[in-house]
Amino acid sequence: MTTGQMLTVGQVAEELGVTVRTLHHYDEIGLVVPSERSHAGYRLYTEADLRRLQHVVVYRRLGFPLEKIGEILAAGAGSDTVVAHLRRQREAVTARLAELDGLVSAIDRALEAEMNDYRITREEQRELFGDSFDESYAQEAEERWGGTDAWTESQRRAKSYSKEQWAQIKEEGAANNARFVELMDAGEPAGSEAAMDAAEEARQQICRWFYDCPRPLHAGIAEMYVTDPRFTQTYEDVAPGLAQYVRDAVVANAARG
C-alpha cells in the first residue's frame, strides 16, 4: 500500500488474510471502522485504518478477545506509538512461544511414554544411566532373545517400574560393581568365595528385577562382558580388568552349583 492510497474491503481482506465478514464485524462493533467511503458508498481503508487493523489481527492471533483488544488500542490512543504496540506484541509472541515450546516438550514426553508403554521415558533413562544407555542394546537384545520367556518377563516387569525404581536398580548395580572392584584390588581370585558371592548377588539382582536367571544362563550372559566390546567397555570404564574379573567370577559361581 503506497502513501495516500485507500483500499477496499476486498483488497484489505486479501492483503491481511482475513475474511470480508470479519472486517464487516470489526466495523459493526467499532473496532476498526474504515475512515472513508467511495462515491458509490463503499468502505475504504486509509493507511491509519490498515495499521490499526494490523494490530488487531496480531492481537487476535495471540488469543486476545476482541473486547480486550479494543481496550488495548483505546489505552494507547494519542500516546502509544506503533513501536510501542510492536514491542508489546513481540513480548506476547515470545511468551507464547515459550509456553508452546514447553507444551510441545510435555506432549513429546507423554507421547514417548505412551508409545513405549513404560513409566519412565527415554529421556529419563538417559538422565539416570548417562552414556551407558544405548537403545541399540535393547534392539540387539530383542533380536537375540525376543522369543524367550526371559525376554517377555523382563519386558513385562520393566514397563511397570518408576523412575525411582530404576534409580534403585542403578544404585544396586553400582554397589555390586564397587564390591567386585574392592575384591579385585585386594587380590581376591575371581574364583574365591567372596568373588562368587558378589557374582551371586549380581545374578539375584537380575532375578529380583527382570527375570529368572539360572546360573548357567548368567554364565552365558557374562561371556558377552569379554566378547562384546560395548559390554567390555562398560566394565573397563569402572576399573581396568573388571570385565574379565566379573566374567570369571560369574562362571565360577555357575560351576559351584
Buried (B, 14 or more C-beta within 10 A) or exposed (E): BEEEEBBBBEBBBEBBEBEEEBBEBBBEEEBBEBBEEEEEEEBBBBBEBBEBBBBBBBBBEEEBEBEEBBEBBEEBEEEBEEEEBEEBBEEBEEEEEEEEEEEEEEEEBEEBBEEEEBBBBBEBBBBBBEEBBEEEBEEEEEEEBEEEEBBEEBBEBBEEBEBEBBBEBBEBBEEBBEBBBEBBEEEBBBBBEBBBBBBBBBBBBBEEBBBEBEBEBBBBBBEBBBEBEEBBEBBBEBBEEBBBBBBBBBBBBBEEE
